[in-house]
Structures are given as structure tokens and as C-alpha cells.
Amino acid sequence: MDEKVTAGFVGFGEVNSPRDLIESKCEQAVRIVESLGITVKKTAPVADDPEGKQSSRAITELKKFDFDFLIACVAGWIPSWAVVQTLVPFKERPVLLWGTSGDNLQGRLVTTAAQAGTTALRKVLKEMKFRFKFVVNRLDLPAPAGEILSFARACRAVKGLKGATIGLAGYRDMRLYGTGYDPVSLKEKFGLEVEHFDLLELYQLMDKVTEKQVKPWLEYLEKNWVFTKKPQQKTIKQTIKLFLAFKRKVEERNYAGLSYSDVDGIKKLMGFAPAGALTLLHDTMTLCTIPENDTPGLLTQLAAWHLTGQLPAYLEFYEFTEKGALMGVPDYVPGAVVEGKIKVMPTSFGQFGEGLLNVSRLKTGRVTLVRLDRTENDYSLHLITGTAKTARAWEEAGWAPPAPQLPGLEIDFDTETSAFLQHVLGQHYILSYGQWHREYQDFCHLTETRFL
């Protein structure tokens, strides 16, 4: 994701502090934030003038800007009222309370007592129910760039969820209990809307697809996918038609994510597996998807996408090991997590007809696995980090011989497997490459979500 985060910025310093020093410290802070790839919309520093004119001026200027969060940079001691007065009109925005440090000049520490100002504010902002993060510069150490960036990403995720709509074709595939959702709490806490539509709509859209529309996609697949064997012509045409139906529905309704009834829906009613259609959808659209009407999983994907900038994949647990788990998918993964070209195998499972199964090799390395779900009338987020390596030779019973090597990873957890199991929230977890522990903590703090 290339979407940039924008920060509003206002500095603070007492009226008796040297103005040029306060301005210099604020400019240095702005440069640090911009070096992280964050766009900054700034106003001049605010002092505690008795009439509050500087605060009023900053409020007027900041209201002209559109930003995702507001940085309150305390560059020197400042009586709390001047800061609070400036921040209150922006209380709906997340706030980064940031205190700068002193400077060593000619062998002597020169301080503006900024941390006296920040420590006088932290408890006040908490009691006033601001959504904020408190960070400080420490003497002789670099600025807390990582903490600032993680907070910015969390703010981006909160904004990205708010007002987004996801599409759900069908409901409660396989009568699963852990994939449902509460629409009121989803809207209230995250601003996320769920829109249902019937599988009949997809069937009708497929029926309208012409041979002329199918032809260029036949050429696309031949050029971009590696097939383990030649599929039936009917299979590949069904796949393209379903893909085009999904694509049209997503574009018409501007969905940010998509889930659908898989086993009791498309496979049962249409007679083929939708994995190829979803693989192709990911080839052509930047979109979060997950099967089996898994709304909490889709919520987690959207949060992960906005937090990390990566289009995340879902994986499910197949086996647990001494150090972690064997995880895989029995259908598809987005090309973003594939090593090399997408590899596809025409095959069937159980009583279902032939479909195009994505059997691509997945990237390895450091990973973060996470699931966000409603528990005990509120929401919890469960996270574990680990190292993903290529899975051993394995197969899932039930596939037509020769059984496919499903896309999978063996992941060694950074903590004990037994401890992880006591908090597991479902069979589907969302995979991102890299370590994103701090970003998810900030996201949970901003959304008042329990972090497990």
C-alpha cells in the first residue's frame, strides 16, 4: 500500500523560554517525522501567553488541514492549560505526546525541562479520554523513530477501517460458529460496514459473461500461471466467469474486502472450487479476501493491510509442532506472498468437481500471525511472531491422487506453543512478513481492543 500517513504538528514551549530554541527543536522534530515518510502539516509553536492568542491561532491553522493524527511536541516546559486548550478541538483525532530532550553545549547540558511538561500532561490526557501515545527523547540516544512510525501506521489502520465496506456472499458457511459477527459493534468500534449479497447474484453475473470477454483472460492465464497439467476447458472457463462476476460486484459496490460461502456455497451449488477465480482476482485487484464467510478474519486482514502496507494472506492450522505449527491453505493465496510464478493444479476434492487449486510456494522468513475477534462482548487481538520455513512434504487427505502439496509453511513460534494455544481465536490467522508487534499494540490501544 502506497497510502501515506499525514500528521498535524504543533509544538509547545513556555513564554519565558528562548523562542528561537523552541522553534529550532520543533523544526528538528518535524524533520525526523518527515524522514519516516510521514507528511507533516505544521503550525508555529504555542506558548502560554495569558490571553491564549497563540493557542487560538494554532487551532485556526490546524483546522485547515486534513491529517490522520496530531503530534503535540513539547519542546520545553509549558503549563498544561495551554496544551489542553490547543488539543481539545481535535479530541476525535489520535494524539502523539512527544517530549524533546536537552542539548550538550560546550560540555554542559542545556535543558528546557520539556519532560516536566510532558509528565504533567500524561495523566491529564488519559483522564480526559484522549486517544494518545506518550513518547520521549532520551539523553544521548536517537529520537524514538520506531515508536512514532508504529503509532502512525496504527492511525492509518484505524482510518482505513472507518467507513470501509466488505461484501459477504452467503452467511455462516458449513454452519461454523467462529466466523460470525455483530454488525453494531463492528460499526461502533471500527466503523466497518458489512453488506450481504446472494450467491445467485454471482451466478447471474457469470451467465452474462460472453466468450469474447473470456478470451483475453485465457491468454493471460497461459502467460502468467504455471499449470501442473492441462485443465479441462470447462474448468478454466468457469474460473474466469466467476472471477469476472466477483470483479464486477467488487467494483460496483467498492468493497474493501470480500468473503463468501465456499463449501456449502460455490462448491456445492456450482460444482467447482473457486480457488482459481480468487487467485485471478488477487492478480488484478488490491483486495482483502478470505473464504467461508469469515468476517472476523476479513476484519483482521483489513487492519493488517493498513498497518503493514502488505496485502496479507490467511493461513489455517493443520498441525502443531514442538516449536510452532504447520499452516497452509486448501485453495488460494495472493500473489504477494508467492515465491516466483503462481503455480496451479487442476484437481478435485471429495465429491466436488474439478477446480484450479493454487499450489504455489510461499515466501519464508520472519512473520507475524494475528487474529482479531469478538470475545466476551468486546474485541481481542491475538498475535504471535515466528520464523517461517518451507514446509515438509505433506498432503491433506481427500484430494484426488496425486494429492497436491498445498501452499504451506512450518512456523517456529518465538514463544511456547502451549501458551499460544490457550488464547487461539480460530482456525484462520492472518500472515504478514516482518515483525509488527508494536504496530498492533498501538492499534489495540487506539481502538480499546484487548491485546493477547
N, C-alpha and C positions, 0 to 999 in steps of 0.2 A: 504494500500500500504506500502510495507516494503522498498521501494527505499530510500536510504539515500541521503542527500544533502552533497556536498563537497565544502568546501571553501578554496580558496587560502588565504594566510595570509602574510602580510608584515607590520612591524612596522616602526615607524619613530621617530627620536629624534635628536636634533641639535648636531653638532660635539663637542660642549663645554659642553654638559650635561653629567653627570656621566654615562658611558656606562653600568655599571652593573645595575644601576637603570632603565635605558630604557629597558634593556633585561629582568629584573625582571617583569616590568609592562607588557611587551608583553607576557611573559610566563603565567602570571596570566590571561590575556585576552584569550589566547589560551585555557586554562583550562575551562574557562567559556563557550566558544563556544562548546568545546567537551562535556561538561556536558549536552548540549541541544540535543545531538545525532547527531551532525554535524561532519563529517570527516574534518580534517584540514590538508592542505598541506602548510607548512610554510617555509619561508626563514628568514635569520637573519635580524635584524633591519637595516635600512638605515639612514645614517647621510649625511649632506650636505658637504662632502669633495669636495674641489674645482674642482678636476678632474672628479667628478661624478662616481668614480670607484665602490662605494658601490651600487649605483643605477643600474649600468650596471650588477654587479654581481647578484643582486636580480632579474632583468629581465631575465637573462640567466637561473637561477634556477627555477623561476616560469613557464617559458615556457616548462619545462619538465613535468609539472603537468597538469592533466585534472581536472578542477574544474568548479562549476556552477556559483560562484560569487567570487569576490575578496574583502577581508577585508583590508582596509587601516587604520591601528591602529596608531593614532597619540598619542604617549606616552610622548611627550614633544614638546616644541616649535621647529619648523622646517621651514626654508624658503620655500616658496611654490614651487619654481622651482624643488627642489629635489623630492617632492611628484609627481608633474605633470610629470616629466621626467620618473618616475617609472611606472606610471599608463597608460600613453598614448599607449604603445604597447598592452594593454589589454582593449582598449576602447570599444570593442564589448561585453565585459562582464559587468554585473551589479556590482556596487561597493558599499560597505558599508563603509562610512566615519565615524570612531568611535574615539572619543576623551576620553582619560582616565582622572581620577581625581587625586588630590594630596593626601597625606597621613598625618595623625595626628601622630607625633612622639614626645614623651616626652612633651605633652601638647602644641605642636606647629605645625601648618600646614606647611608642606613642599610640594611645588608645582613645577612642571616642565613647567608650562604655556602651557600645551597641548591645552587648548581651544583657546589660541591665534593662534595656528597653524591651528586648525580646522575652526575657523571663518574667517581666511584669505583665506581658500580654498573653502568654500561652494559656494560662488558666482562665483568663477573661474570655478569650475567643472560644474556648471549649464550653464554658458555661453559657455563652451566648449562642451556642449551637452552630458556629461556623463549621463548614467542612474544610479542614485545613491540615497542612503538614508543616512541622516545625523543623528547620534545618539551620545549622550554624557553620560558619567558617571556624577552624581551629588554628591556633597559632602554629606557625611553621609547617602547616600541612596544606595541600591543594584544596581548592573550593570543592564542596560536595556535589560535583557534577553528576555522578551516578544517581544520587538521590533526587536531584532536580529533574533529570531525564525520566526516571521511573514514574515520578508524580505527573509529569507532562503526558506521558503515554497513558496513564490511568485516566487522566482527564479526557484525553482523546477517546478512550473506550466508552466512558460514561456518555459523552456527547454523541458518539456513533450509534449507541443503542437507542437513545432518546428519539422517538419519532419514527424509528425503523419499523417496517412491516415484514413479517415472514409468512410464507404460504405453506399450508398444510393440506395435502391431498389425502383425504380419509382421516381416520382417527383410531388410535389405540390398536395398531397392527398387532396381531397374534394375542390380543387381549392382555398385553403387557401392563403391569401396574406402575412401573417406574419411569414411564415415558410421557405421562400426562402433565397437565399444567393447570394453574389457576390464573385466568385472564386478568382478574382485578389486581392481584399482587404483582404480576408481570408488568402491568401498565403503571402501577403506583411506584414501584421501586426502580424499574429500569426504563420506563417509557416505551416499552416494546409492545407492538400490536401483532396479534395472530389472526390471519384470515384463512378460513377454511374454503376449500372448493372440492367438488366431487371428481372422482376418477372418470366419471362419464365425460366431463369436460375434456380431459386429455384424450379419451377415445374419439370424441367428436373432432377434436383438432387434428388427430392423426389421420382420420378419414378424409380430411380435406387436403392433405399433403399430396402433391402431384409427382409424377415420375420426373418431371423437369426439375422440381425442387430437390429431389433425392440425388440426382446425377452428380452435381458438384461435390457432394459430401462423400459419395462413393470414391471419387478421385482423391479427396482429402485423406480418407482413411488409408487408402492404398499407399499414399505418400508418407504419412506421418506415424502410422502404427505398424508394429511388427506382430504378425499373426503366427501362432504356433502351427496352425494348419488352416486350410481354406474353409471359411464358414459357409453355411447354406445361404443362398441368395435371399431367401425369405427372412432369415435371421438378421442379416445386415440391413435389409430394407426396413424391417420393423424397428430396429435400433435407431436408425436415422429418423424415422417418422416420430417415434416417441421423443427423441431429442428435440426435434423441431417443435413438437407440441409443448414440451416443458419450456423451451426457449421463448416461445410466443407468450405463454402465460406469465413468465417472469418479467418480460419486457413490458407487457401491457399493464401489469399491476405494480411494477417497480419493486419487486421483492428483494430484500437484502439477504434472505436465506430461504431454504426450501427443504421440506421433509415430506414423506409420502408413505402410504401403506404399501409395503413391499411384498411380504409373503402372502398375506391374506388379500392383497390388492392386485398389483400388476401381475405378479407371477400366477396367482390363482385365476384371475378373471381374463387376463390377456394371453396367458400361456407361455410367457417367456420372461427371462430375467432382465431387469432394467439396467444392469451394471454398465453395459456399453453405452447406453444413452446418457447416463450420468457422467461417465468418463469423457464423452464428447462435449457435454455441457460445460465441464470444467476446462476443456481445451479452448473454449470460445468465450466464456464469461467469467468474470471475477465474482464468485458467488459461494456462499457457505451452504453446504448440503449435508444431510445425514439421513439414512433410511429409517424405516419403522416408526414414523410419527414421533420421533424423539425430540420433543420441544425443548426440554432442559439441555439436551446435547447441542441443539442448534443455538440456543442462548449462549452456551459456553463457547461455541465456535465463533460467534459474532464478537464476543468480548475478547477472545484470543486474537482474532484478526486485527481489531483496532489497537490492541495492546502491543502486539509484536510486529505488525506490518506484514506478517506472513499469512498466506491463505492456509489455514490448518486442516489437517485430516483427522478423521475419527479412527480409532482402533478399538477392538474389543478383546477382552481377556479370553485366552484359550487354555493356558496352563500357568501355574505358578512354579517358580524355581526356588532354589535356596537363596539366590541373591535378588530375585525380582520376578519377572513374568515373561511368558511368550504371548505376544499380542499380534493380532492380524485382522484382516477384513475378508469376508467371503464374497466380495463383489467389486468395489472400485476404490480408487484413491485419486486425488487431484494430481495433475502432472507436476505441481510444485514440490511434491515430496518424492518424486521418482528419480532414480539414478539412471540416466540415459534415456532411450526412447521408451514410449509406452508399449508394453507387451500385452497382447490379448489372446485369450484361448477360447475358442468355441467349445462349449461343453454344456452339460445339464446336471441338475441336482435333484435326486429323488424323483418325484412324479412330474416335475416341471420340464417344459420343453427347452430346446437349445437356446442359450443366450451367450453373449460375449462377456467373458469373465476377465477382468483386469488382473493380470498376474505379474505386474511389474515389480522390479527390485526396488526396495525403499532405501533412501539415504540413511546413513548411520551417523553417530556422533552424540554429543550432549543433547539431551531432550528434557522438556517439561511436559508432564501429563497432568491434566486438570479436568474436573467436572464441577459444574455449578448446578445446584438443585435445591428444591424447596424441602426443608426438613423442620419438623416441629413448629409449623406455622410461620416459619421465616426461611431465609435462604442461607445456605452454607456453600463454601467453595473448598474442595479437597484437592490438594496439589502434592505431587511428588516429582523429584528430579532424578535423573539417572543417565546412564550411558547405553545407547542403543547400538547393538551389533547385529550383523547378518544372522538370521535365524538358521538353526539346523534344518536338515531335510525333514519335512513334516507334511502331513495331509489331514484334512477333515473327512471323516467317514461319511459316505453318502454320495460323493461325486462319481460321475460315470468314469470308468477307467479309460485311460490312465489318469489317476487323480492329479489335480493341479497342485503346484506349490503356491499356496496363497501368498499375497503380499503380507509380510510379517517381519517382526523384529524381536530379538531377545533383548530385554532391557534389564540391566543391573541397577537396582534402586540405590540411592545414596543412603537410605535408611533401611531398617529391618522390614522385611516383607510382612511379618506378622503384625507389626504396628500399623502398616498401611491397611491391612485387611480389616481392621477394626473400625475404619472410617469410610470404606469404599461405598460410593453412592450409586453405582450402576455398572452395567456391562460395557458401556461406551465411555471412553475417555478421549479427550482432545489433545492431540500431539502438536507441539511446536518445537523447533530446533533452537537450542541455546538454553540458557538459564534465565527464567523470568520470575523468580520467586518474589523479588522486591516489587515488581510492577503489579503482580496480583495482590500483594498485601496492600498496596496503595489503593487499588481498585476496590477491595473489600472495605477499606476504611471509608472511602468516599460514598459507597453505597450501603454502608451499615450492614454488610454481609459477614457472617461468621467465617473466619479463616481456619481451616482444619490442618 
